[in-house]
Amino acid sequence: MKGGCLCGAVRYEASVEPKFSGFCHCRDCQRATGTGHCCYMIFSRGEVVFTGGLRAFSMTGGSGMETVRYACEICSSQIFGSGPPEDDRWTVYAGTLDEPSFFKPDTAVMIRCRSDWDHVIGDFAKFDGMPGEKGD
């Protein structure tokens, strides 16, 4: 599974299928993507190799934890995100795949934040918050 940024300066390759994939409707993802949700695929850090220059933007996410988004330093395409350095996960954004059909969503999270105009079609698990949160 391969992908990259808009200008081609950043490339990545995943050695396995993602552990999770789906749609996040949280306000942070809405603002970061400029749409109603982000399309994500979650891998362990050792399962994805990146090349090219990246810049990072770190903030406190809605969960209260650090979240870091990485973008190409040339074209500013967001490629992936992560939690704090001790978090083993990379969240790769599905829109950056060379072959978009490799994205197989199985979950929609944070649908309590979903805008009325944003409808994701598919038969998969939907959670008001994050899976495992009280109430889900």
Secondary structure, DSSP 4 states (H G I P E B T S, - for coil): -EEE-SSSS-EEEESS--SEEEEE--HHHHHHHTSS-EEEEEEEGGGEEEES-EEEEEEE-TTSSEEEEEEETTT--EEEEESSTT--EEEEEGGGBSSGGG----EEE-GGG--TT----SSSEE-SSSTTSTT-
